Amino acid sequence: MEQNLTTQASLPKKEGSAMIQADKNDPVNSKSAPAADDGGPHHRGAHRKRTLKEAKVILTDSTVMDCLVRDISEGGARLAFGDAFMLPKEFRLLVVSTNTVFPARLLWQRGLTAGIGFTGPEEPAPARKV
């Protein structure tokens, strides 16, 4: 029995809909970017360890967004947010439990979940002024 299967990539994309054509040069919207818990192929150098840590995305010295680190590796992490918003391409991530800051870049974002890559070594968080 032969089946005729059509892949999602060959379906027409409608402008203004949630399904848009991915730009192959844009790592945030790339089709090869892993989806959260999708079971598909993942192109990362190190195995991510599951975790549940409170963190903050630092956008500027006075603007932060609360999030949770759902899994982490030497090279990056998967973050979960309570509200939907677009992350910038570059930011810093403060892990509250260890009081460390990682410079990071956005690799992919879908809904309330985002994958990030660390762009430098972790550093102790600066002391806060009271």
VMD Tcl script that builds the backbone (N, CA, C; Angstrom):
set m [mol new atoms 390]
animate dup $m
set s [atomselect $m all]
$s set {name element resname resid chain x y z} {
  {N N MET 1 A 0.842 -1.178 0.000}
  {CA C MET 1 A 0.000 0.000 0.000}
  {C C MET 1 A 0.889 1.243 0.000}
  {N N GLU 2 A 0.765 2.066 -0.997}
  {CA C GLU 2 A 1.617 3.241 -1.156}
  {C C GLU 2 A 0.909 4.474 -0.618}
  {N N GLN 3 A 1.651 5.280 0.135}
  {CA C GLN 3 A 1.070 6.499 0.690}
  {C C GLN 3 A 1.718 7.703 0.036}
  {N N ASN 4 A 0.933 8.725 -0.183}
  {CA C ASN 4 A 1.446 9.963 -0.731}
  {C C ASN 4 A 1.543 10.971 0.397}
  {N N LEU 5 A 2.761 11.190 0.920}
  {CA C LEU 5 A 2.958 12.102 2.033}
  {C C LEU 5 A 3.558 13.401 1.534}
  {N N THR 6 A 3.079 14.496 2.035}
  {CA C THR 6 A 3.597 15.816 1.685}
  {C C THR 6 A 4.241 16.418 2.912}
  {N N THR 7 A 5.455 16.923 2.765}
  {CA C THR 7 A 6.115 17.548 3.909}
  {C C THR 7 A 5.605 18.951 4.094}
  {N N GLN 8 A 5.695 19.444 5.324}
  {CA C GLN 8 A 5.237 20.790 5.635}
  {C C GLN 8 A 6.038 21.832 4.865}
  {N N ALA 9 A 7.302 21.540 4.577}
  {CA C ALA 9 A 8.156 22.501 3.873}
  {C C ALA 9 A 7.637 22.802 2.478}
  {N N SER 10 A 6.876 21.866 1.866}
  {CA C SER 10 A 6.396 22.106 0.520}
  {C C SER 10 A 5.024 22.769 0.498}
  {N N LEU 11 A 4.401 22.958 1.653}
  {CA C LEU 11 A 3.099 23.609 1.693}
  {C C LEU 11 A 3.258 25.094 1.439}
  {N N PRO 12 A 2.283 25.720 0.796}
  {CA C PRO 12 A 2.392 27.155 0.554}
  {C C PRO 12 A 2.309 27.918 1.867}
  {N N LYS 13 A 3.067 28.988 1.957}
  {CA C LYS 13 A 3.080 29.824 3.147}
  {C C LYS 13 A 2.204 31.045 2.897}
  {N N LYS 14 A 1.373 31.379 3.846}
  {CA C LYS 14 A 0.495 32.529 3.717}
  {C C LYS 14 A 1.090 33.697 4.479}
  {N N GLU 15 A 1.167 34.827 3.823}
  {CA C GLU 15 A 1.676 36.024 4.479}
  {C C GLU 15 A 0.684 36.455 5.554}
  {N N GLY 16 A 1.195 36.818 6.717}
  {CA C GLY 16 A 0.331 37.240 7.813}
  {C C GLY 16 A -0.116 36.092 8.692}
  {N N SER 17 A 0.167 34.860 8.312}
  {CA C SER 17 A -0.205 33.724 9.142}
  {C C SER 17 A 0.963 33.329 10.014}
  {N N ALA 18 A 0.733 32.391 10.904}
  {CA C ALA 18 A 1.795 31.921 11.798}
  {C C ALA 18 A 2.846 31.135 11.036}
  {N N MET 19 A 2.496 30.623 9.852}
  {CA C MET 19 A 3.444 29.871 9.048}
  {C C MET 19 A 4.067 30.818 8.031}
  {N N ILE 20 A 5.356 31.126 8.209}
  {CA C ILE 20 A 6.041 32.005 7.282}
  {C C ILE 20 A 7.270 31.311 6.741}
  {N N GLN 21 A 7.737 31.759 5.605}
  {CA C GLN 21 A 8.928 31.187 4.998}
  {C C GLN 21 A 10.134 31.549 5.845}
  {N N ALA 22 A 10.925 30.571 6.221}
  {CA C ALA 22 A 12.119 30.814 7.033}
  {C C ALA 22 A 13.250 31.309 6.146}
  {N N ASP 23 A 13.994 32.273 6.650}
  {CA C ASP 23 A 15.179 32.778 5.965}
  {C C ASP 23 A 16.345 31.882 6.336}
  {N N LYS 24 A 16.988 31.261 5.345}
  {CA C LYS 24 A 18.069 30.318 5.617}
  {C C LYS 24 A 19.266 30.979 6.282}
  {N N ASN 25 A 19.430 32.285 6.134}
  {CA C ASN 25 A 20.557 32.998 6.728}
  {C C ASN 25 A 20.247 33.530 8.121}
  {N N ASP 26 A 19.019 33.403 8.580}
  {CA C ASP 26 A 18.610 33.911 9.889}
  {C C ASP 26 A 18.561 32.763 10.872}
  {N N PRO 27 A 19.529 32.670 11.843}
  {CA C PRO 27 A 19.554 31.551 12.772}
  {C C PRO 27 A 18.353 31.521 13.701}
  {N N VAL 28 A 17.680 32.638 13.910}
  {CA C VAL 28 A 16.525 32.661 14.800}
  {C C VAL 28 A 15.352 31.934 14.174}
  {N N ASN 29 A 15.130 32.118 12.867}
  {CA C ASN 29 A 13.983 31.523 12.196}
  {C C ASN 29 A 14.358 30.382 11.276}
  {N N SER 30 A 15.562 29.864 11.381}
  {CA C SER 30 A 16.031 28.810 10.502}
  {C C SER 30 A 15.259 27.522 10.737}
  {N N LYS 31 A 14.985 26.797 9.644}
  {CA C LYS 31 A 14.279 25.524 9.758}
  {C C LYS 31 A 15.094 24.486 10.511}
  {N N SER 32 A 16.422 24.628 10.531}
  {CA C SER 32 A 17.256 23.657 11.224}
  {C C SER 32 A 17.325 23.924 12.720}
  {N N ALA 33 A 16.747 25.043 13.175}
  {CA C ALA 33 A 16.755 25.342 14.601}
  {C C ALA 33 A 15.844 24.366 15.317}
  {N N PRO 34 A 16.276 23.817 16.457}
  {CA C PRO 34 A 15.470 22.827 17.155}
  {C C PRO 34 A 14.264 23.454 17.830}
  {N N ALA 35 A 13.162 22.743 17.821}
  {CA C ALA 35 A 11.983 23.160 18.560}
  {C C ALA 35 A 12.038 22.522 19.935}
  {N N ALA 36 A 11.402 23.151 20.880}
  {CA C ALA 36 A 11.409 22.631 22.239}
  {C C ALA 36 A 10.694 21.282 22.275}
  {N N ASP 37 A 11.366 20.272 22.768}
  {CA C ASP 37 A 10.782 18.947 22.960}
  {C C ASP 37 A 10.158 18.371 21.700}
  {N N ASP 38 A 10.705 18.678 20.516}
  {CA C ASP 38 A 10.110 18.169 19.293}
  {C C ASP 38 A 10.621 16.793 18.900}
  {N N GLY 39 A 11.680 16.322 19.563}
  {CA C GLY 39 A 12.205 15.000 19.275}
  {C C GLY 39 A 12.996 14.934 17.985}
  {N N GLY 40 A 13.142 16.056 17.294}
  {CA C GLY 40 A 13.852 16.093 16.027}
  {C C GLY 40 A 15.349 16.209 16.223}
  {N N PRO 41 A 16.083 16.347 15.116}
  {CA C PRO 41 A 17.537 16.443 15.213}
  {C C PRO 41 A 17.954 17.756 15.862}
  {N N HIS 42 A 18.967 17.687 16.697}
  {CA C HIS 42 A 19.476 18.867 17.373}
  {C C HIS 42 A 20.949 18.977 17.062}
  {N N HIS 43 A 21.381 20.159 16.706}
  {CA C HIS 43 A 22.755 20.388 16.282}
  {C C HIS 43 A 23.513 21.148 17.356}
  {N N ARG 44 A 23.759 20.509 18.474}
  {CA C ARG 44 A 24.514 21.161 19.523}
  {C C ARG 44 A 25.709 20.304 19.868}
  {N N GLY 45 A 26.768 20.954 20.316}
  {CA C GLY 45 A 28.025 20.272 20.586}
  {C C GLY 45 A 28.051 19.520 21.892}
  {N N ALA 46 A 27.240 19.920 22.871}
  {CA C ALA 46 A 27.263 19.279 24.181}
  {C C ALA 46 A 25.850 18.877 24.588}
  {N N HIS 47 A 25.751 17.825 25.369}
  {CA C HIS 47 A 24.468 17.348 25.850}
  {C C HIS 47 A 23.915 18.323 26.885}
  {N N ARG 48 A 22.660 18.697 26.735}
  {CA C ARG 48 A 22.036 19.581 27.715}
  {C C ARG 48 A 21.487 18.769 28.882}
  {N N LYS 49 A 21.681 19.314 30.068}
  {CA C LYS 49 A 21.211 18.678 31.293}
  {C C LYS 49 A 19.929 19.371 31.740}
  {N N ARG 50 A 18.899 18.578 32.030}
  {CA C ARG 50 A 17.632 19.149 32.488}
  {C C ARG 50 A 17.826 19.852 33.818}
  {N N THR 51 A 17.152 20.989 33.961}
  {CA C THR 51 A 17.236 21.760 35.196}
  {C C THR 51 A 15.997 22.633 35.309}
  {N N LEU 52 A 15.833 23.261 36.414}
  {CA C LEU 52 A 14.744 24.210 36.629}
  {C C LEU 52 A 15.290 25.302 37.533}
  {N N LYS 53 A 15.926 26.301 36.901}
  {CA C LYS 53 A 16.570 27.367 37.654}
  {C C LYS 53 A 15.946 28.709 37.297}
  {N N GLU 54 A 15.765 29.534 38.307}
  {CA C GLU 54 A 15.282 30.886 38.087}
  {C C GLU 54 A 16.399 31.698 37.431}
  {N N ALA 55 A 16.028 32.505 36.439}
  {CA C ALA 55 A 17.023 33.329 35.741}
  {C C ALA 55 A 16.368 34.625 35.299}
  {N N LYS 56 A 17.213 35.532 34.826}
  {CA C LYS 56 A 16.738 36.816 34.316}
  {C C LYS 56 A 17.510 37.145 33.044}
  {N N VAL 57 A 16.788 37.520 32.005}
  {CA C VAL 57 A 17.411 38.021 30.791}
  {C C VAL 57 A 17.652 39.505 31.029}
  {N N ILE 58 A 18.914 39.930 30.931}
  {CA C ILE 58 A 19.275 41.325 31.153}
  {C C ILE 58 A 19.346 42.008 29.795}
  {N N LEU 59 A 18.390 42.901 29.546}
  {CA C LEU 59 A 18.337 43.627 28.282}
  {C C LEU 59 A 19.179 44.894 28.359}
  {N N THR 60 A 19.038 45.632 29.436}
  {CA C THR 60 A 19.861 46.802 29.732}
  {C C THR 60 A 20.158 46.769 31.226}
  {N N ASP 61 A 20.913 47.729 31.720}
  {CA C ASP 61 A 21.216 47.751 33.148}
  {C C ASP 61 A 19.976 47.915 34.014}
  {N N SER 62 A 18.896 48.437 33.445}
  {CA C SER 62 A 17.683 48.639 34.236}
  {C C SER 62 A 16.485 47.832 33.750}
  {N N THR 63 A 16.648 47.021 32.691}
  {CA C THR 63 A 15.532 46.246 32.146}
  {C C THR 63 A 15.876 44.760 32.147}
  {N N VAL 64 A 15.063 43.970 32.874}
  {CA C VAL 64 A 15.265 42.520 32.935}
  {C C VAL 64 A 13.933 41.820 32.714}
  {N N MET 65 A 14.009 40.571 32.233}
  {CA C MET 65 A 12.823 39.733 32.042}
  {C C MET 65 A 13.038 38.438 32.817}
  {N N ASP 66 A 12.076 38.051 33.650}
  {CA C ASP 66 A 12.175 36.806 34.401}
  {C C ASP 66 A 11.963 35.619 33.472}
  {N N CYS 67 A 12.696 34.534 33.747}
  {CA C CYS 67 A 12.536 33.307 32.969}
  {C C CYS 67 A 13.010 32.119 33.804}
  {N N LEU 68 A 12.853 30.936 33.247}
  {CA C LEU 68 A 13.354 29.701 33.850}
  {C C LEU 68 A 14.326 29.045 32.883}
  {N N VAL 69 A 15.428 28.522 33.409}
  {CA C VAL 69 A 16.340 27.723 32.597}
  {C C VAL 69 A 15.822 26.296 32.696}
  {N N ARG 70 A 15.366 25.736 31.570}
  {CA C ARG 70 A 14.782 24.390 31.550}
  {C C ARG 70 A 15.831 23.315 31.306}
  {N N ASP 71 A 16.853 23.621 30.521}
  {CA C ASP 71 A 18.012 22.741 30.386}
  {C C ASP 71 A 19.208 23.587 30.002}
  {N N ILE 72 A 20.406 23.052 30.292}
  {CA C ILE 72 A 21.626 23.841 30.122}
  {C C ILE 72 A 22.787 22.931 29.747}
  {N N SER 73 A 23.743 23.474 28.995}
  {CA C SER 73 A 24.979 22.776 28.646}
  {C C SER 73 A 26.104 23.796 28.708}
  {N N GLU 74 A 27.305 23.368 28.364}
  {CA C GLU 74 A 28.429 24.298 28.340}
  {C C GLU 74 A 28.234 25.381 27.291}
  {N N GLY 75 A 27.530 25.060 26.215}
  {CA C GLY 75 A 27.399 25.992 25.104}
  {C C GLY 75 A 26.120 26.786 25.038}
  {N N GLY 76 A 25.098 26.434 25.830}
  {CA C GLY 76 A 23.839 27.155 25.732}
  {C C GLY 76 A 22.786 26.631 26.670}
  {N N ALA 77 A 21.553 27.091 26.458}
  {CA C ALA 77 A 20.452 26.715 27.340}
  {C C ALA 77 A 19.122 26.882 26.623}
  {N N ARG 78 A 18.095 26.271 27.206}
  {CA C ARG 78 A 16.715 26.475 26.743}
  {C C ARG 78 A 15.989 27.215 27.848}
  {N N LEU 79 A 15.366 28.329 27.490}
  {CA C LEU 79 A 14.687 29.183 28.448}
  {C C LEU 79 A 13.181 29.118 28.245}
  {N N ALA 80 A 12.427 29.279 29.337}
  {CA C ALA 80 A 10.969 29.339 29.280}
  {C C ALA 80 A 10.522 30.645 29.937}
  {N N PHE 81 A 9.566 31.313 29.297}
  {CA C PHE 81 A 9.075 32.605 29.769}
  {C C PHE 81 A 7.597 32.525 30.120}
  {N N GLY 82 A 7.130 33.439 30.972}
  {CA C GLY 82 A 5.725 33.502 31.345}
  {C C GLY 82 A 4.891 34.304 30.361}
  {N N ASP 83 A 5.513 35.237 29.669}
  {CA C ASP 83 A 4.829 36.082 28.687}
  {C C ASP 83 A 5.556 36.006 27.350}
  {N N ALA 84 A 4.806 36.183 26.283}
  {CA C ALA 84 A 5.401 36.144 24.950}
  {C C ALA 84 A 5.974 37.511 24.587}
  {N N PHE 85 A 7.195 37.520 24.069}
  {CA C PHE 85 A 7.844 38.717 23.559}
  {C C PHE 85 A 9.028 38.269 22.728}
  {N N MET 86 A 9.523 39.165 21.897}
  {CA C MET 86 A 10.682 38.842 21.061}
  {C C MET 86 A 11.958 39.221 21.790}
  {N N LEU 87 A 12.842 38.253 21.934}
  {CA C LEU 87 A 14.150 38.518 22.536}
  {C C LEU 87 A 15.049 39.201 21.514}
  {N N PRO 88 A 15.962 40.054 21.979}
  {CA C PRO 88 A 16.947 40.615 21.044}
  {C C PRO 88 A 17.952 39.539 20.658}
  {N N LYS 89 A 18.753 39.795 19.656}
  {CA C LYS 89 A 19.732 38.801 19.206}
  {C C LYS 89 A 20.860 38.612 20.206}
  {N N GLU 90 A 21.213 39.650 20.973}
  {CA C GLU 90 A 22.292 39.569 21.961}
  {C C GLU 90 A 21.783 40.106 23.290}
  {N N PHE 91 A 22.142 39.448 24.383}
  {CA C PHE 91 A 21.751 39.873 25.724}
  {C C PHE 91 A 22.614 39.136 26.736}
  {N N ARG 92 A 22.345 39.353 28.018}
  {CA C ARG 92 A 23.039 38.627 29.085}
  {C C ARG 92 A 22.012 37.846 29.882}
  {N N LEU 93 A 22.414 36.689 30.399}
  {CA C LEU 93 A 21.541 35.840 31.204}
  {C C LEU 93 A 22.110 35.738 32.610}
  {N N LEU 94 A 21.331 36.123 33.614}
  {CA C LEU 94 A 21.711 35.997 35.017}
  {C C LEU 94 A 21.042 34.754 35.584}
  {N N VAL 95 A 21.831 33.788 36.052}
  {CA C VAL 95 A 21.298 32.609 36.731}
  {C C VAL 95 A 21.302 32.951 38.224}
  {N N VAL 96 A 20.121 33.041 38.814}
  {CA C VAL 96 A 19.964 33.552 40.169}
  {C C VAL 96 A 20.647 32.672 41.206}
  {N N SER 97 A 20.497 31.357 41.117}
  {CA C SER 97 A 21.027 30.456 42.150}
  {C C SER 97 A 22.546 30.495 42.259}
  {N N THR 98 A 23.238 30.741 41.152}
  {CA C THR 98 A 24.702 30.782 41.178}
  {C C THR 98 A 25.235 32.209 41.125}
  {N N ASN 99 A 24.327 33.188 40.928}
  {CA C ASN 99 A 24.670 34.603 40.828}
  {C C ASN 99 A 25.759 34.827 39.770}
  {N N THR 100 A 25.577 34.173 38.613}
  {CA C THR 100 A 26.517 34.313 37.502}
  {C C THR 100 A 25.804 34.852 36.268}
  {N N VAL 101 A 26.564 35.545 35.436}
  {CA C VAL 101 A 26.035 36.157 34.218}
  {C C VAL 101 A 26.740 35.547 33.013}
  {N N PHE 102 A 25.951 35.175 32.004}
  {CA C PHE 102 A 26.469 34.634 30.749}
  {C C PHE 102 A 26.139 35.608 29.627}
  {N N PRO 103 A 27.107 36.005 28.805}
  {CA C PRO 103 A 26.746 36.715 27.569}
  {C C PRO 103 A 26.114 35.685 26.628}
  {N N ALA 104 A 25.027 36.068 25.953}
  {CA C ALA 104 A 24.287 35.079 25.159}
  {C C ALA 104 A 23.771 35.689 23.863}
  {N N ARG 105 A 23.444 34.775 22.930}
  {CA C ARG 105 A 22.783 35.169 21.688}
  {C C ARG 105 A 21.598 34.242 21.473}
  {N N LEU 106 A 20.583 34.773 20.853}
  {CA C LEU 106 A 19.374 34.014 20.561}
  {C C LEU 106 A 19.618 33.111 19.363}
  {N N LEU 107 A 19.325 31.814 19.515}
  {CA C LEU 107 A 19.449 30.859 18.413}
  {C C LEU 107 A 18.100 30.591 17.768}
  {N N TRP 108 A 17.058 30.443 18.593}
  {CA C TRP 108 A 15.709 30.220 18.098}
  {C C TRP 108 A 14.711 30.618 19.174}
  {N N GLN 109 A 13.494 30.929 18.760}
  {CA C GLN 109 A 12.435 31.274 19.701}
  {C C GLN 109 A 11.105 30.831 19.114}
  {N N ARG 110 A 10.352 30.096 19.909}
  {CA C ARG 110 A 9.019 29.632 19.516}
  {C C ARG 110 A 8.099 29.778 20.710}
  {N N GLY 111 A 7.112 30.648 20.574}
  {CA C GLY 111 A 6.165 30.855 21.662}
  {C C GLY 111 A 6.860 31.343 22.919}
  {N N LEU 112 A 6.685 30.601 24.004}
  {CA C LEU 112 A 7.241 30.982 25.296}
  {C C LEU 112 A 8.594 30.333 25.568}
  {N N THR 113 A 9.195 29.708 24.567}
  {CA C THR 113 A 10.458 28.985 24.735}
  {C C THR 113 A 11.506 29.551 23.779}
  {N N ALA 114 A 12.765 29.573 24.243}
  {CA C ALA 114 A 13.851 30.075 23.410}
  {C C ALA 114 A 15.114 29.262 23.659}
  {N N GLY 115 A 15.889 29.062 22.613}
  {CA C GLY 115 A 17.201 28.423 22.714}
  {C C GLY 115 A 18.264 29.486 22.570}
  {N N ILE 116 A 19.242 29.458 23.463}
  {CA C ILE 116 A 20.302 30.463 23.421}
  {C C ILE 116 A 21.662 29.790 23.390}
  {N N GLY 117 A 22.634 30.487 22.874}
  {CA C GLY 117 A 24.023 30.042 22.882}
  {C C GLY 117 A 24.835 31.014 23.713}
  {N N PHE 118 A 25.761 30.493 24.502}
  {CA C PHE 118 A 26.626 31.360 25.291}
  {C C PHE 118 A 27.752 31.857 24.394}
  {N N THR 119 A 28.027 33.159 24.450}
  {CA C THR 119 A 29.035 33.753 23.584}
  {C C THR 119 A 30.332 34.065 24.322}
  {N N GLY 120 A 30.387 33.728 25.574}
  {CA C GLY 120 A 31.580 33.971 26.369}
  {C C GLY 120 A 31.488 33.229 27.683}
  {N N PRO 121 A 32.532 33.328 28.508}
  {CA C PRO 121 A 32.527 32.619 29.784}
  {C C PRO 121 A 31.581 33.277 30.787}
  {N N GLU 122 A 31.131 32.466 31.738}
  {CA C GLU 122 A 30.295 33.020 32.804}
  {C C GLU 122 A 31.150 33.893 33.708}
  {N N GLU 123 A 30.506 34.910 34.270}
  {CA C GLU 123 A 31.193 35.836 35.165}
  {C C GLU 123 A 30.337 36.035 36.403}
  {N N PRO 124 A 30.960 36.342 37.545}
  {CA C PRO 124 A 30.155 36.657 38.735}
  {C C PRO 124 A 29.309 37.906 38.459}
  {N N ALA 125 A 28.082 37.893 38.946}
  {CA C ALA 125 A 27.207 39.048 38.764}
  {C C ALA 125 A 27.753 40.210 39.581}
  {N N PRO 126 A 27.700 41.426 39.041}
  {CA C PRO 126 A 28.182 42.572 39.810}
  {C C PRO 126 A 27.294 42.806 41.030}
  {N N ALA 127 A 27.900 43.331 42.078}
  {CA C ALA 127 A 27.152 43.631 43.295}
  {C C ALA 127 A 26.118 44.710 42.989}
  {N N ARG 128 A 24.917 44.545 43.534}
  {CA C ARG 128 A 23.864 45.526 43.294}
  {C C ARG 128 A 23.956 46.669 44.307}
  {N N LYS 129 A 23.672 47.866 43.833}
  {CA C LYS 129 A 23.636 49.024 44.718}
  {C C LYS 129 A 22.317 49.047 45.449}
  {N N VAL 130 A 22.381 49.342 46.742}
  {CA C VAL 130 A 21.151 49.363 47.545}
  {C C VAL 130 A 20.640 50.758 47.722}
}
mol reanalyze $m
mol bondsrecalc $m
mol representation Tube
mol addrep $m
